Amino acid sequence: MVFIQGQIPWNKGKTLSIEHRQNLATAKIGNRNAAGHTGGHKCSEGCICSKHDGRGGRKRGSTAWNKGLHSSIVIERKHEQERLRDIALSEGKKKYVPRGAENGNYKGASPLENWAIKIWRNIVFKRDNFTCQICGQYGGQLQADHIISKWQNPSLIYTTNNGRTVCRKCHRQTDNYGIKATRRSREFQLPLPMVI
C-alpha cells in the first residue's frame, strides 16, 4: 500500500498489547543499539558513549577551550595598519612592475637592439613567404634562425642573408639551437695559456 501525503496512517492511535511489548523487549536483549542500553553506541549532542572512552564533548553553554587563542600562522598573516592603508590606497591601480634596468632579470639589451631583431625577423619571414625552409610547412609556429651563429660572427646578426625561416620542430634539430650552440661555442674557444 502506497502512502499518500495527507493520508492518516493505519496504526495511528493503536497501542501495543502487553504481551507484544514483552516480546519486543526480550528480542532486544543484547542489542547494543537498543534504547536504554547504557553501553550502546548512541551518539547525540550531550551523549558520552563507549566510543569516546569517557571523554565526552564539552557541555552545552560552556565556552570552548581555544576561544580567543590565535595560532602563530594567523598572527603572521595579520596585516599591519600601514599595509592595510597601502592596500586601500592602491585599490584599482595597476601593480608596479619594474621594467628595463630596474628588473632583476634585465640582461642589458637596449630597446633599439630589440627593434632591430624584430625588423630583421619580419624581413626574413616575408622573404621566405612564411614557409619553413627545411620541411616546407607554411605558417604555424615559425622562427627566424641564424645560419651562422652570433658567437661565430657577431657582424652578421642583422644581415638578412644570414637568416632563414624554420618551424619550431625543425629549429630544435639545427646545430645552433639552444644548448647545442653553447656547447659548440665552448668547443671552438681557444684554451687559455698556462702560466707557470
C-alpha positions in Angstrom: 0.0 0.0 0.0 1.5 3.4 -1.1 1.3 6.2 1.4 -0.2 9.4 0.0 0.7 12.7 1.6 -2.0 14.0 3.9 -3.4 10.5 4.5 -3.8 9.3 8.1 -1.5 6.3 9.0 -3.3 3.0 9.6 -1.7 2.5 13.0 -2.4 6.0 14.4 -3.8 5.8 17.9 -3.4 2.0 18.2 -1.4 0.7 21.3 0.6 -2.5 21.5 -0.6 -5.2 23.8 1.4 -6.0 27.0 2.4 -9.4 25.6 3.7 -7.9 22.4 5.7 -5.3 24.3 7.4 -8.1 26.4 8.3 -9.9 23.2 9.9 -6.8 21.8 11.9 -6.3 25.0 13.2 -9.9 25.0 14.1 -9.6 21.4 16.3 -6.5 22.1 18.3 -8.1 24.9 22.0 -8.0 23.9 21.3 -5.4 21.1 23.8 -2.6 21.7 21.7 -0.1 19.7 18.6 -0.7 21.6 17.1 2.2 23.5 18.1 2.4 27.2 21.3 0.3 26.7 24.0 2.1 28.7 27.0 0.8 26.8 25.4 1.4 23.4 26.7 3.5 20.6 24.0 6.2 20.6 25.7 9.5 20.0 24.0 12.8 20.3 24.9 16.3 21.4 25.2 15.5 25.1 25.9 11.8 24.9 29.0 10.2 26.5 29.3 6.7 25.0 31.9 4.0 24.9 33.3 5.3 21.6 34.6 8.4 23.4 36.2 6.4 26.2 34.7 8.6 28.9 35.9 11.8 27.3 32.6 13.4 26.4 32.2 16.6 24.4 32.0 19.9 26.1 28.9 20.7 28.0 26.3 22.9 26.4 26.7 26.6 27.2 30.4 26.3 28.2 33.0 28.2 26.1 35.5 26.2 24.0 39.0 25.8 25.5 40.6 27.5 22.4 38.2 30.5 22.2 40.3 33.7 21.9 43.5 32.0 21.1 45.3 32.7 17.8 47.6 30.4 16.1 51.0 31.7 15.1 50.0 31.4 11.4 47.1 33.8 12.0 49.4 36.3 13.8 52.0 36.1 11.0 49.4 36.7 8.3 47.8 39.6 10.1 48.3 42.8 8.1 49.7 45.8 9.9 47.8 49.1 9.8 50.3 50.6 7.4 50.0 47.6 5.0 46.2 47.8 5.1 46.4 51.5 4.3 48.7 50.9 1.3 46.3 48.2 0.0 43.4 50.6 0.3 45.3 53.4 -1.4 46.4 51.2 -4.3 42.8 49.8 -4.8 42.0 49.8 -8.6 45.5 50.9 -9.6 47.9 48.9 -11.8 50.5 46.9 -10.0 54.0 48.3 -10.3 56.3 46.1 -12.3 59.9 47.1 -12.6 60.9 47.5 -16.3 64.2 47.7 -18.1 67.3 48.0 -15.9 65.1 48.1 -12.7 64.0 44.5 -13.3 66.2 41.7 -11.8 66.1 39.7 -15.0 67.4 42.5 -17.2 70.3 41.3 -19.4 71.4 44.7 -20.8 69.8 44.7 -24.3 68.7 48.1 -25.4 65.3 48.7 -26.9 67.0 49.6 -30.3 68.5 46.1 -30.4 65.1 44.5 -29.7 63.5 46.6 -32.5 66.3 45.7 -34.9 65.9 42.0 -34.3 62.1 42.3 -34.8 62.6 44.1 -38.1 65.2 41.5 -39.2 62.9 38.7 -38.4 59.9 40.2 -40.3 62.1 40.7 -43.4 63.3 37.1 -43.2 59.7 35.8 -42.9 58.5 37.9 -45.8 61.4 36.9 -48.0 60.8 33.2 -47.3 57.0 33.6 -47.8 56.3 32.4 -44.2 57.4 28.9 -45.2 59.8 26.6 -43.3 63.0 26.2 -45.4 63.7 22.7 -44.1 60.3 20.8 -44.2 58.2 23.2 -46.4 55.4 23.9 -43.8 53.5 27.1 -44.4 52.6 29.2 -41.4 52.3 27.8 -37.9 54.9 28.4 -35.2 57.7 29.9 -37.3 61.1 31.1 -36.0 63.9 33.0 -37.7 67.2 31.1 -37.5 70.7 32.5 -37.8 72.7 30.3 -40.2 76.0 31.5 -38.8 75.7 31.9 -35.1 76.2 35.2 -33.2 79.3 33.9 -31.4 80.9 32.8 -34.7 80.5 36.2 -36.5 78.7 39.0 -34.5 78.7 41.3 -37.5 76.2 39.1 -39.4 73.4 39.3 -36.7 71.2 41.8 -38.7 72.1 40.5 -42.2 69.1 39.1 -43.9 71.2 36.7 -46.0 72.3 35.1 -42.7 68.7 34.3 -41.7 66.2 31.6 -42.7 62.6 30.8 -41.7 62.2 27.4 -39.9 59.3 25.9 -38.0 59.8 25.2 -34.3 60.3 21.5 -34.7 63.0 21.9 -37.4 64.7 24.7 -35.4 65.3 22.3 -32.5 67.1 19.9 -34.8 69.6 22.6 -36.1 73.1 22.7 -34.8 72.9 26.3 -33.4 69.7 25.9 -31.3 69.8 26.4 -27.5 72.3 24.4 -25.5 73.8 22.9 -28.7 75.0 26.4 -29.7 76.6 27.0 -26.3 78.4 23.7 -26.4 79.7 24.4 -29.9 80.9 27.8 -28.9 82.9 26.2 -26.0 84.4 23.6 -28.4 85.7 26.4 -30.7 87.1 28.5 -27.9 90.9 28.6 -27.7 92.4 27.1 -24.5 93.8 29.6 -22.0 97.6 29.7 -21.9 99.0 28.0 -18.8 101.0 30.3 -16.5 103.8 28.6 -14.6 
